[in-house]
Every structure is written in structure tokens, then in C-alpha cells.
Amino acid sequence: KKNFEGINDSQCSGLIHRAHKNEDGVLRKQGKVYTLRDQKEQVNGISKVKEKIQKTLDEISTIPVSEFTTPEEFTELIEIQKNLKKIING
């Protein structure tokens, strides 16, 4: 933010979001840290698949816990998330 004169917090967040979420984005998110992708990652088909799985995980995390009515459903949710994370992390 310091290097872009006149940019506000909202604009800065928007740039980071688009640079990470777009298929041709230049940032990779690992936990809470953003790093630059190398060129191989940007054209690699497997990277795109993993990116889509991460987007799905992000969407799943927005589902309210109250929508899982039984302990079994909640356990299944956790298992699904764990399995998807395994795919992403190798």
C-alpha cells in the first residue's frame, strides 16, 4: 500500500483479491501469507485444478455451521474439507 500513492484500503484489498482469485492471478495464498507464483504455476493445468479446489473450499467455509443438523453431517463436512486440502497440498 505504501508504494501506491493515493490507494485506499478497499482498493488495495480488491487488487490482492483479484491477483489471487483469478485463474491468471500472480499471487498464491498459503495460510494467511501471499507469495508470487512462478511462471510454471501460471500455465500448469494441475495448478489450475488445485486453484479451483481451493475456491471450492473457500465457498464451503462460508456455509453456516447451523445448516449441518447432525453430528454425522458435521463430521462428513470436516472429512470432505480434509480430503480436498490433501489434494491441494499433495
All heavy atoms as an XYZ file, in Angstrom:
723
protein
N       0.827     -1.193      0.000
C       0.000      0.000      0.000
C       0.871      1.257      0.000
O       0.519      2.241     -0.628
C      -0.938     -0.036      1.203
C      -1.865      1.133      1.271
C      -2.794      1.031      2.448
C      -3.531      2.326      2.602
N      -4.382      2.360      3.741
N       2.006      1.189      0.689
C       2.887      2.352      0.782
C       3.429      2.768     -0.587
O       3.726      3.927     -0.803
C       4.065      2.048      1.705
C       3.702      1.888      3.151
C       4.954      1.592      3.946
C       4.639      0.651      5.080
N       5.832      0.145      5.733
N       3.575      1.806     -1.486
C       4.192      2.092     -2.778
C       3.215      2.599     -3.836
O       3.625      2.871     -4.961
C       4.904      0.847     -3.299
C       6.054      0.452     -2.396
O       6.835      1.303     -1.982
N       6.143     -0.813     -2.066
N       1.925      2.696     -3.515
C       0.924      3.184     -4.456
C       0.253      4.423     -3.870
O      -0.650      4.322     -3.042
C      -0.123      2.104     -4.745
C       0.433      0.917     -5.473
C       0.863     -0.205     -4.780
C       0.537      0.931     -6.858
C       1.387     -1.298     -5.441
C       1.061     -0.166     -7.535
C       1.494     -1.277     -6.829
N       0.712      5.559     -4.300
C       0.203      6.816     -3.771
C      -1.295      6.945     -4.019
O      -1.790      6.692     -5.116
C       0.929      7.986     -4.441
C       0.623      9.320     -3.815
C       1.426     10.436     -4.459
O       2.596     10.196     -4.812
O       0.867     11.527     -4.591
N      -2.038      7.272     -2.965
C      -3.465      7.538     -3.078
C      -4.364      6.316     -3.062
O      -5.575      6.443     -3.168
N      -3.823      5.118     -2.933
C      -4.662      3.914     -2.902
C      -5.259      3.757     -1.505
O      -4.586      3.988     -0.504
C      -3.866      2.656     -3.327
C      -4.804      1.492     -3.626
C      -2.845      2.274     -2.284
C      -4.119      0.304     -4.289
N      -6.547      3.410     -1.450
C      -7.165      3.230     -0.133
C      -7.221      1.749      0.228
O      -6.888      0.884     -0.591
C      -8.554      3.889     -0.080
C      -9.558      3.238     -1.011
O      -9.573      2.030     -1.186
N     -10.426      4.056     -1.607
N      -7.635      1.440      1.440
C      -7.654      0.062      1.921
C      -8.528     -0.835      1.049
O      -8.167     -1.974      0.747
C      -8.156     -0.001      3.366
C      -7.141      0.542      4.357
O      -5.962      0.675      3.979
O      -7.529      0.819      5.503
N      -9.680     -0.326      0.644
C     -10.601     -1.112     -0.166
C      -9.996     -1.447     -1.532
O     -10.088     -2.582     -2.006
C     -11.911     -0.353     -0.351
O     -12.804     -1.094     -1.144
N      -9.363     -0.472     -2.157
C      -8.729     -0.708     -3.457
C      -7.585     -1.707     -3.324
O      -7.409     -2.575     -4.168
C      -8.219      0.611     -4.034
C      -9.317      1.561     -4.444
C      -8.773      2.951     -4.742
O      -7.904      3.449     -4.031
N      -9.294      3.569     -5.790
N      -6.823     -1.574     -2.271
C      -5.699     -2.471     -2.020
C      -6.201     -3.904     -1.839
O      -5.689     -4.840     -2.447
C      -4.931     -2.001     -0.790
S      -3.354     -2.816     -0.555
N      -7.236     -4.080     -1.049
C      -7.820     -5.403     -0.825
C      -8.349     -5.990     -2.119
O      -8.185     -7.182     -2.393
C      -8.948     -5.330      0.201
O      -8.443     -4.955      1.441
N      -8.990     -5.152     -2.935
C      -9.527     -5.609     -4.211
C      -8.441     -6.093     -5.152
O      -8.594     -7.129     -5.821
N      -7.346     -5.365     -5.212
C      -6.224     -5.778     -6.064
C      -5.650     -7.119     -5.620
O      -5.387     -8.001     -6.433
C      -5.123     -4.716     -6.043
C      -5.397     -3.448     -6.827
C      -4.336     -2.394     -6.518
C      -5.435     -3.743     -8.313
N      -5.463     -7.255     -4.320
C      -4.922     -8.512     -3.786
C      -5.885     -9.660     -4.073
O      -5.477    -10.736     -4.511
C      -4.637     -8.384     -2.269
C      -3.460     -7.446     -2.054
C      -4.367     -9.759     -1.649
C      -3.229     -7.061     -0.606
N      -7.175     -9.420     -3.869
C      -8.178    -10.456     -4.111
C      -8.140    -10.916     -5.574
O      -8.094    -12.114     -5.859
C      -9.575     -9.939     -3.745
C     -10.657    -10.927     -3.990
N     -10.888    -11.996     -3.150
C     -11.561    -11.026     -5.000
C     -11.890    -12.697     -3.628
N     -12.313    -12.134     -4.745
N      -8.155     -9.974     -6.507
C      -8.150    -10.336     -7.928
C      -6.838    -11.004     -8.335
O      -6.835    -11.932     -9.147
C      -8.428     -9.110     -8.794
C      -9.893     -8.699     -8.749
C     -10.203     -7.627     -9.771
N      -9.455     -6.393     -9.584
C      -9.733     -5.449     -8.699
N     -10.764     -5.592     -7.887
N      -9.006     -4.364     -8.616
N      -5.731    -10.553     -7.785
C      -4.433    -11.143     -8.128
C      -4.304    -12.560     -7.590
O      -3.490    -13.347     -8.066
C      -3.301    -10.272     -7.582
N      -5.135    -12.902     -6.621
C      -5.102    -14.248     -6.033
C      -6.180    -15.144     -6.616
O      -5.944    -16.301     -6.937
C      -5.267    -14.138     -4.511
C      -5.555    -15.431     -3.840
N      -6.770    -15.715     -3.286
C      -4.802    -16.529     -3.655
C      -6.745    -16.931     -2.785
N      -5.563    -17.447     -2.993
N      -7.390    -14.631     -6.789
C      -8.529    -15.468     -7.185
C      -8.617    -15.739     -8.685
O      -9.115    -16.771     -9.090
C      -9.852    -14.828     -6.718
C     -10.014    -14.841     -5.219
C     -10.197    -16.237     -4.728
C     -10.454    -16.285     -3.244
N     -10.594    -17.617     -2.731
N      -8.152    -14.820     -9.510
C      -8.244    -15.026    -10.954
C      -7.349    -16.180    -11.386
O      -6.273    -16.384    -10.829
C      -7.837    -13.759    -11.710
C      -8.840    -12.642    -11.528
O      -9.936    -12.850    -11.026
N      -8.458    -11.456    -11.936
N      -7.799    -16.931    -12.382
C      -7.019    -18.070    -12.861
C      -5.627    -17.656    -13.314
O      -4.681    -18.407    -13.180
C      -7.749    -18.760    -14.010
C      -8.854    -19.664    -13.541
C      -9.456    -20.471    -14.672
O      -8.753    -20.764    -15.656
O     -10.635    -20.813    -14.555
N      -5.510    -16.454    -13.853
C      -4.208    -15.988    -14.299
C      -3.566    -15.046    -13.273
O      -2.684    -14.266    -13.589
C      -4.312    -15.310    -15.661
C      -5.254    -14.109    -15.649
O      -5.983    -13.917    -14.653
O      -5.256    -13.358    -16.627
N      -4.026    -15.138    -12.035
C      -3.503    -14.286    -10.971
C      -2.039    -14.556    -10.692
O      -1.519    -15.630    -10.976
N      -1.374    -13.576    -10.120
C       0.062    -13.686     -9.883
C       0.411    -14.016     -8.432
O       1.569    -14.211     -8.109
C       0.792    -12.384    -10.308
C       0.672    -12.159    -11.799
C       0.270    -11.193     -9.524
N      -0.604    -14.078     -7.573
C      -0.346    -14.380     -6.163
C      -0.869    -15.766     -5.794
O      -1.893    -16.211     -6.295
C      -1.021    -13.342     -5.262
C      -0.526    -11.913     -5.368
C      -1.335    -11.016     -4.437
C       0.951    -11.816     -5.047
N      -0.161    -16.415     -4.904
C      -0.570    -17.697     -4.343
C      -0.759    -17.475     -2.845
O       0.042    -16.808     -2.203
C       0.526    -18.726     -4.579
C       0.289    -20.037     -3.890
C       1.389    -21.037     -4.140
N       2.564    -20.456     -4.776
C       3.805    -20.764     -4.485
N       4.077    -21.647     -3.571
N       4.819    -20.196     -5.106
N      -1.820    -18.036     -2.292
C      -2.071    -17.877     -0.860
C      -1.776    -19.187     -0.154
O      -2.278    -20.233     -0.527
C      -3.522    -17.470     -0.617
C      -3.813    -17.179      0.841
C      -5.222    -16.686      1.042
C      -5.470    -16.371      2.499
N      -6.847    -15.999      2.758
N      -0.951    -19.107      0.873
C      -0.642    -20.256      1.712
C      -0.914    -19.837      3.144
O      -0.153    -19.060      3.714
C       0.812    -20.693      1.540
C       1.097    -21.230      0.155
C       2.545    -21.618     -0.007
O       3.450    -20.865      0.326
N       2.762    -22.803     -0.532
N      -2.031    -20.322      3.684
C      -2.459    -19.866      5.002
C      -2.869    -18.417      4.903
O      -3.738    -18.059      4.136
N      -2.213    -17.554      5.658
C      -2.524    -16.124      5.627
C      -1.487    -15.324      4.845
O      -1.547    -14.106      4.795
C      -2.621    -15.585      7.054
C      -3.791    -16.155      7.824
C      -3.885    -15.537      9.197
C      -5.081    -16.108      9.933
N      -5.315    -15.450     11.208
N      -0.542    -16.016      4.223
C       0.565    -15.356      3.546
C       0.380    -15.447      2.027
O       0.049    -16.501      1.493
C       1.911    -16.004      3.943
C       3.071    -15.400      3.183
C       2.134    -15.889      5.443
N       0.600    -14.336      1.341
C       0.560    -14.292     -0.116
C       1.987    -14.249     -0.650
O       2.820    -13.502     -0.144
C      -0.182    -13.048     -0.608
C      -1.651    -13.070     -0.323
C      -2.162    -12.534      0.849
C      -2.545    -13.623     -1.235
C      -3.523    -12.546      1.113
C      -3.908    -13.650     -0.979
C      -4.385    -13.102      0.187
O      -5.725    -13.116      0.450
N       2.268    -15.047     -1.686
C       3.565    -15.010     -2.354
C       3.331    -14.960     -3.852
O       2.253    -15.319     -4.339
C       4.406    -16.259     -2.005
O       3.677    -17.431     -2.366
C       4.765    -16.304     -0.533
N       4.350    -14.540     -4.585
C       4.252    -14.525     -6.038
C       4.345    -15.944     -6.580
O       5.135    -16.748     -6.094
C       5.376    -13.676     -6.637
C       5.248    -12.172     -6.483
C       6.522    -11.496     -6.982
C       4.040    -11.654     -7.234
N       3.550    -16.226     -7.595
C       3.650    -17.512     -8.287
C       4.779    -17.416     -9.299
O       5.028    -16.360     -9.855
C       2.367    -17.798     -9.059
C       1.177    -17.997     -8.202
C       0.002    -18.326     -9.071
N      -1.180    -18.403     -8.240
C      -2.395    -18.453     -8.707
N      -2.620    -18.440     -9.993
N      -3.419    -18.534     -7.889
N       5.441    -18.529     -9.544
C       6.404    -18.500    -10.636
C       5.661    -18.790    -11.939
O       4.494    -19.182    -11.933
C       7.562    -19.477    -10.397
C       7.126    -20.924    -10.299
O       6.081    -21.277    -10.868
O       7.842    -21.715     -9.666
N       6.305    -18.586    -13.055
C       5.626    -18.721    -14.340
C       5.100    -20.121    -14.583
O       4.050    -20.288    -15.184
C       6.559    -18.319    -15.478
C       6.428    -16.859    -15.823
C       7.144    -16.538    -17.107
O       8.253    -16.989    -17.307
N       6.511    -15.755    -17.939
N       5.808    -21.146    -14.128
C       5.355    -22.521    -14.340
C       3.984    -22.738    -13.720
O       3.143    -23.407    -14.289
C       6.356    -23.513    -13.737
C       7.643    -23.627    -14.494
C       8.499    -24.736    -13.936
C       8.967    -24.343    -12.561
N       9.897    -25.254    -11.931
N       3.765    -22.184    -12.545
C       2.483    -22.350    -11.858
C       1.348    -21.710    -12.643
O       0.234    -22.188    -12.619
C       2.531    -21.707    -10.472
C       3.266    -22.501     -9.453
C       3.198    -21.817     -8.111
O       3.844    -20.772     -7.954
O       2.486    -22.326     -7.238
N       1.614    -20.618    -13.327
C       0.565    -19.886    -14.014
C       0.020    -20.629    -15.220
O      -1.115    -20.440    -15.596
C       1.066    -18.501    -14.421
C       1.337    -17.622    -13.220
C       1.895    -16.276    -13.604
O       1.833    -15.889    -14.751
N       2.438    -15.570    -12.647
N       0.797    -21.524    -15.821
C       0.334    -22.226    -17.012
C       0.086    -23.707    -16.766
O      -0.381    -24.403    -17.641
C       1.334    -22.044    -18.188
C       1.410    -20.603    -18.601
C       2.707    -22.576    -17.826
N       0.382    -24.188    -15.604
C       0.251    -25.596    -15.274
C      -1.206    -25.967    -15.046
O      -1.895    -25.352    -14.234
C       1.093    -25.876    -14.019
C       1.115    -27.330    -13.634
O       0.168    -28.067    -13.882
N       2.190    -27.738    -13.021
N      -1.694    -26.977    -15.759
C      -3.083    -27.408    -15.621
C      -3.417    -27.883    -14.220
O      -4.503    -27.605    -13.702
N      -2.499    -28.602    -13.586
C      -2.741    -29.105    -12.227
C      -2.887    -27.939    -11.261
O      -3.732    -27.965    -10.368
C      -1.602    -30.052    -11.776
C      -1.625    -31.335    -12.614
C      -1.705    -30.376    -10.292
C      -2.896    -32.158    -12.488
N      -2.103    -26.890    -11.454
C      -2.231    -25.710    -10.596
C      -3.618    -25.104    -10.717
O      -4.201    -24.664     -9.728
C      -1.182    -24.657    -10.960
O       0.100    -25.132    -10.667
N      -4.156    -25.086    -11.932
C      -5.495    -24.542    -12.136
C      -6.540    -25.403    -11.432
O      -7.484    -24.889    -10.838
C      -5.815    -24.433    -13.621
C      -5.082    -23.299    -14.286
C      -5.499    -23.161    -15.732
C      -4.780    -21.988    -16.367
N      -5.183    -21.769    -17.749
N      -6.365    -26.726    -11.493
C      -7.290    -27.629    -10.802
C      -7.238    -27.371     -9.306
O      -8.274    -27.232     -8.646
C      -6.957    -29.109    -11.111
C      -7.740    -30.050    -10.211
C      -7.221    -29.422    -12.579
N      -6.031    -27.276     -8.761
C      -5.877    -27.033     -7.328
C      -6.457    -25.682     -6.932
O      -7.032    -25.537     -5.863
C      -4.402    -27.133     -6.929
C      -3.886    -28.560     -6.972
C      -2.442    -28.642     -6.557
C      -1.959    -30.080     -6.544
N      -0.578    -30.200     -6.061
N      -6.314    -24.704     -7.809
C      -6.872    -23.386     -7.556
C      -8.399    -23.455     -7.467
O      -9.008    -22.848     -6.599
C      -6.451    -22.452     -8.692
C      -6.589    -20.999     -8.387
C      -5.942    -20.170     -9.482
O      -4.734    -20.337     -9.724
O      -6.663    -19.367    -10.079
N      -9.008    -24.216     -8.367
C     -10.464    -24.359     -8.352
C     -10.922    -25.097     -7.094
O     -11.943    -24.758     -6.508
C     -10.946    -25.065     -9.609
C     -10.828    -24.189    -10.846
C     -11.405    -24.860    -12.063
C     -11.242    -24.004    -13.288
N     -12.055    -22.822    -13.331
N     -10.154    -26.089     -6.669
C     -10.481    -26.808     -5.435
C     -10.385    -25.854     -4.249
O     -11.234    -25.873     -3.360
C      -9.573    -28.042     -5.249
C      -9.898    -29.091     -6.320
C      -9.737    -28.638     -3.848
C      -8.923    -30.242     -6.379
N      -9.374    -24.986     -4.244
C      -9.236    -24.007     -3.159
C     -10.423    -23.056     -3.142
O     -10.945    -22.728     -2.079
C      -7.926    -23.224     -3.292
C      -7.709    -22.233     -2.172
C      -7.658    -22.887     -0.800
O      -6.866    -23.802     -0.585
N      -8.495    -22.442      0.125
N     -10.862    -22.621     -4.319
C     -12.043    -21.751     -4.391
C     -13.255    -22.464     -3.807
O     -14.059    -21.862     -3.089
C     -12.323    -21.334     -5.836
C     -11.373    -20.303     -6.367
C     -11.722    -19.949     -7.802
C     -10.689    -19.022     -8.402
N     -11.003    -18.690     -9.801
N     -13.390    -23.747     -4.120
C     -14.497    -24.525     -3.571
C     -14.398    -24.601     -2.054
O     -15.400    -24.432     -1.350
C     -14.515    -25.942     -4.181
O     -14.667    -25.830     -5.596
C     -15.635    -26.790     -3.612
N     -13.202    -24.841     -1.544
C     -13.005    -24.869     -0.086
C     -13.381    -23.529      0.539
O     -14.013    -23.496      1.601
C     -11.549    -25.197      0.246
C     -11.193    -26.664      0.335
C      -9.683    -26.843      0.377
C     -11.854    -27.317      1.522
N     -13.002    -22.444     -0.115
C     -13.346    -21.111      0.394
C     -14.862    -20.927      0.434
O     -15.406    -20.389      1.400
C     -12.710    -20.018     -0.462
C     -11.192    -19.992     -0.370
O     -10.640    -20.593      0.579
O     -10.563    -19.384     -1.252
N     -15.547    -21.401     -0.609
C     -17.007    -21.294     -0.651
C     -17.649    -22.174      0.420
O     -18.616    -21.771      1.074
C     -17.527    -21.687     -2.030
C     -17.215    -20.672     -3.107
C     -17.657    -21.130     -4.492
O     -18.566    -21.979     -4.597
O     -17.070    -20.635     -5.467
N     -17.117    -23.370      0.609
C     -17.648    -24.284      1.630
C     -17.543    -23.636      3.012
O     -18.458    -23.762      3.831
C     -16.900    -25.642      1.595
C     -17.294    -26.426      0.338
C     -17.187    -26.461      2.857
C     -16.437    -27.655      0.084
N     -16.450    -22.932      3.248
C     -16.248    -22.341      4.580
C     -17.251    -21.225      4.884
O     -17.385    -20.825      6.031
C     -14.824    -21.827      4.729
O     -14.627    -20.695      3.923
N     -17.972    -20.756      3.879
C     -18.976    -19.712      4.122
C     -20.354    -20.295      4.473
O     -21.259    -19.543      4.830
C     -19.137    -18.788      2.895
O     -19.672    -19.533      1.796
C     -17.809    -18.153      2.512
N     -20.502    -21.605      4.356
C     -21.779    -22.237      4.711
C     -21.919    -22.210      6.234
O     -21.034    -22.694      6.949
C     -21.854    -23.693      4.201
C     -21.726    -23.729      2.673
C     -23.151    -24.378      4.660
C     -21.568    -25.130      2.100
N     -23.001    -21.653      6.740
C     -23.176    -21.593      8.194
C     -23.206    -22.993      8.823
O     -23.823    -23.918      8.288
C     -24.533    -20.909      8.369
C     -24.807    -20.226      7.080
C     -24.116    -21.026      6.024
N     -22.521    -23.130      9.921
C     -22.471    -24.415     10.633
C     -23.879    -24.867     11.027
O     -24.158    -26.065     11.070
C     -21.556    -24.306     11.875
C     -21.564    -25.584     12.681
C     -20.140    -23.961     11.446
N     -24.760    -23.926     11.237
C     -26.128    -24.268     11.644
C     -26.877    -25.082     10.584
O     -27.884    -25.707     10.881
C     -26.915    -22.993     11.966
O     -26.996    -22.165     10.823
N     -26.373    -25.091      9.348
C     -27.024    -25.864      8.298
C     -26.693    -27.350      8.370
O     -27.289    -28.160      7.663
C     -26.658    -25.298      6.919
C     -27.276    -23.933      6.685
C     -27.103    -23.447      5.260
O     -26.927    -24.290      4.348
O     -27.154    -22.226      5.062
N     -25.748    -27.701      9.210
C     -25.406    -29.109      9.424
C     -26.116    -29.546     10.695
O     -25.737    -29.168     11.793
C     -23.885    -29.277      9.518
C     -23.190    -28.798      8.274
C     -22.701    -27.506      8.190
C     -23.066    -29.628      7.172
C     -22.082    -27.043      7.045
C     -22.451    -29.186      6.015
C     -21.963    -27.884      5.950
N     -27.169    -30.330     10.500
C     -28.093    -30.582     11.609
C     -27.723    -31.766     12.495
O     -28.240    -31.876     13.598
C     -29.516    -30.783     11.065
O     -29.506    -31.839     10.101
C     -30.024    -29.511     10.396
N     -26.856    -32.634     12.019
C     -26.480    -33.784     12.847
C     -24.960    -33.815     13.014
O     -24.224    -33.279     12.176
C     -26.926    -35.116     12.201
O     -26.180    -35.317     10.987
C     -28.429    -35.122     11.920
N     -24.503    -34.482     14.052
C     -23.052    -34.627     14.222
C     -22.413    -35.363     13.041
O     -21.297    -35.050     12.642
C     -22.916    -35.444     15.511
C     -24.182    -35.202     16.258
C     -25.241    -35.006     15.213
N     -23.161    -36.309     12.459
C     -22.641    -37.064     11.321
C     -22.400    -36.151     10.113
O     -21.398    -36.283      9.411
C     -23.595    -38.200     10.932
C     -23.695    -39.311     11.952
C     -24.594    -38.979     13.151
O     -25.421    -38.042     13.047
O     -24.440    -39.633     14.196
N     -23.336    -35.228      9.871
C     -23.175    -34.278      8.766
C     -21.951    -33.398      8.994
O     -21.181    -33.146      8.063
C     -24.414    -33.395      8.616
C     -25.589    -34.070      7.981
C     -26.777    -33.125      7.829
O     -26.739    -31.990      8.360
O     -27.738    -33.526      7.170
N     -21.785    -32.938     10.216
C     -20.646    -32.085     10.524
C     -19.334    -32.852     10.363
O     -18.369    -32.337      9.802
C     -20.769    -31.501     11.933
C     -19.717    -30.483     12.231
C     -19.796    -29.213     11.673
C     -18.645    -30.783     13.048
C     -18.811    -28.256     11.929
C     -17.660    -29.840     13.304
C     -17.747    -28.575     12.745
N     -19.314    -34.094     10.819
C     -18.132    -34.938     10.670
C     -17.816    -35.167      9.198
O     -16.654    -35.116      8.783
C     -18.343    -36.293     11.380
O     -18.593    -36.040     12.768
C     -17.147    -37.203     11.241
N     -18.850    -35.382      8.390
C     -18.653    -35.565      6.955
C     -18.099    -34.289      6.313
O     -17.216    -34.344      5.453
C     -19.958    -35.969      6.278
C     -19.790    -36.344      4.829
C     -21.055    -36.892      4.192
O     -22.067    -37.089      4.890
O     -21.015    -37.115      2.973
N     -18.589    -33.139      6.733
C     -18.078    -31.861      6.243
C     -16.579    -31.758      6.522
O     -15.794    -31.423      5.633
C     -18.807    -30.687      6.911
C     -18.144    -29.318      6.763
C     -18.185    -28.843      5.322
C     -18.776    -28.313      7.701
N     -16.188    -32.042      7.748
C     -14.773    -31.956      8.131
C     -13.936    -32.909      7.288
O     -12.847    -32.559      6.823
C     -14.595    -32.255      9.646
C     -15.372    -31.255     10.499
C     -13.118    -32.278     10.031
C     -15.018    -29.808     10.276
N     -14.439    -34.118      7.048
C     -13.731    -35.110      6.232
C     -13.559    -34.631      4.798
O     -12.486    -34.758      4.207
C     -14.473    -36.450      6.219
C     -14.066    -37.436      7.270
C     -12.569    -37.708      7.318
O     -11.968    -38.157      6.321
O     -11.982    -37.457      8.381
N     -14.621    -34.073      4.234
C     -14.563    -33.549      2.861
C     -13.517    -32.446      2.774
O     -12.676    -32.438      1.863
C     -15.950    -33.043      2.407
C     -16.895    -34.232      2.207
C     -15.839    -32.204      1.140
C     -18.352    -33.840      2.010
N     -13.552    -31.523      3.723
C     -12.572    -30.433      3.721
C     -11.151    -30.977      3.845
O     -10.240    -30.527      3.151
C     -12.863    -29.443      4.846
C     -14.105    -28.617      4.605
C     -14.456    -27.731      5.785
O     -14.488    -28.183      6.925
N     -14.721    -26.466      5.505
N     -10.960    -31.949      4.725
C      -9.639    -32.535      4.933
C      -9.129    -33.200      3.646
O      -7.976    -33.015      3.253
C      -9.721    -33.581      6.054
C      -8.505    -33.627      6.934
C      -8.524    -34.733      7.958
C      -9.718    -34.727      8.864
N      -9.642    -35.747      9.918
N     -10.014    -33.942      2.968
C      -9.624    -34.626      1.734
C      -9.289    -33.639      0.618
O      -8.335    -33.841     -0.136
C     -10.721    -35.593      1.285
C     -10.815    -36.804      2.184
O      -9.835    -37.223      2.787
N     -11.998    -37.367      2.301
N     -10.065    -32.565      0.516
C      -9.781    -31.559     -0.505
C      -8.457    -30.856     -0.221
O      -7.676    -30.581     -1.129
C     -10.925    -30.548     -0.592
C     -12.228    -31.078     -1.184
C     -13.341    -30.032     -1.064
C     -12.042    -31.505     -2.626
N      -8.170    -30.591      1.055
C      -6.904    -29.959      1.414
C      -5.723    -30.870      1.092
O      -4.669    -30.406      0.679
C      -6.898    -29.578      2.897
C      -7.757    -28.363      3.187
C      -7.797    -28.042      4.666
C      -8.786    -26.911      4.924
N      -8.919    -26.628      6.355
N      -5.899    -32.192      1.273
C      -4.850    -33.151      0.922
C      -4.519    -33.078     -0.563
O      -3.364    -33.161     -0.955
C      -5.277    -34.579      1.283
C      -5.115    -34.943      2.721
C      -5.506    -36.399      2.927
C      -5.626    -36.732      4.385
N      -6.120    -38.094      4.602
N      -5.547    -32.933     -1.380
C      -5.334    -32.842     -2.829
C      -4.508    -31.606     -3.152
O      -3.570    -31.666     -3.945
C      -6.700    -32.798     -3.573
C      -7.416    -34.136     -3.421
C      -6.479    -32.449     -5.044
C      -8.862    -34.116     -3.900
N      -4.837    -30.503     -2.530
C      -4.136    -29.243     -2.808
C      -2.681    -29.309     -2.338
O      -1.776    -28.873     -3.024
C      -4.855    -28.062     -2.133
C      -6.208    -27.837     -2.784
C      -4.012    -26.801     -2.216
C      -7.071    -26.833     -2.070
N      -2.483    -29.859     -1.157
C      -1.149    -29.844     -0.552
C      -0.271    -31.023     -0.968
O       0.881    -31.092     -0.582
C      -1.265    -29.794      0.969
C      -1.943    -28.523      1.433
O      -1.743    -27.473      0.835
N      -2.739    -28.619      2.461
N      -0.863    -31.942     -1.720
C      -0.071    -33.076     -2.206
C       0.036    -34.125     -1.224
O       0.430    -34.838     -0.610
